[in-house]
Amino acid sequence: MDFHKEDQIIQKKIIWISSQIRETKIQLNRQYKELKDALNEQEKLRKNKKNRLV
């Protein structure tokens, strides 16, 4: 295999891996936001329960 062809194959692999990382980052950011929202909701519920007991 010549240099140019091998370089193209490696470049395609780099591009594919980079796109996978970007997609994963987007998904993780979305999940992090959902987690934060759920934790905030749980905290509100616990505060309400605590206030009712007092």
C-alpha positions as CSV (number, residue, x, y, z in Angstrom):
1,M,0.0,0.0,0.0
2,D,1.3,3.4,-0.8
3,F,1.7,6.2,1.6
4,H,-1.3,8.3,0.2
5,K,-3.8,5.4,0.5
6,E,-2.6,4.5,4.0
7,D,-2.8,8.1,5.1
8,Q,-6.4,8.3,3.8
9,I,-7.4,5.2,5.7
10,I,-5.9,6.6,8.9
11,Q,-7.6,10.0,8.3
12,K,-11.0,8.3,7.9
13,K,-10.5,6.4,11.1
14,I,-9.5,9.7,12.9
15,I,-12.6,11.4,11.6
16,W,-14.9,8.5,12.6
17,I,-13.5,8.4,16.1
18,S,-13.8,12.2,16.5
19,S,-17.4,12.1,15.5
20,Q,-18.1,9.3,17.9
21,I,-16.5,11.4,20.7
22,R,-18.6,14.4,19.8
23,E,-21.8,12.4,19.8
24,T,-20.9,10.9,23.2
25,K,-20.1,14.3,24.6
26,I,-23.5,15.6,23.4
27,Q,-25.3,12.6,24.9
28,L,-23.4,12.9,28.2
29,N,-24.2,16.6,28.5
30,R,-27.9,15.8,27.9
31,Q,-27.8,13.0,30.5
32,Y,-26.0,15.3,33.0
33,K,-28.8,17.9,32.6
34,E,-31.4,15.2,33.2
35,L,-29.5,14.0,36.3
36,K,-29.3,17.6,37.7
37,D,-33.0,18.1,37.1
38,A,-33.8,14.8,38.9
39,L,-31.6,15.7,41.8
40,N,-33.1,19.1,42.1
41,E,-36.6,17.6,42.0
42,Q,-35.7,15.0,44.7
43,E,-34.2,17.8,46.9
44,K,-37.4,19.8,46.6
45,L,-39.5,16.7,47.6
46,R,-37.3,16.0,50.6
47,K,-37.5,19.6,51.8
48,N,-41.3,19.5,51.5
49,K,-41.4,16.3,53.4
50,K,-39.1,17.7,56.1
51,N,-41.2,20.9,56.4
52,R,-44.4,18.8,56.8
53,L,-42.9,16.8,59.6
54,V,-41.8,19.9,61.5
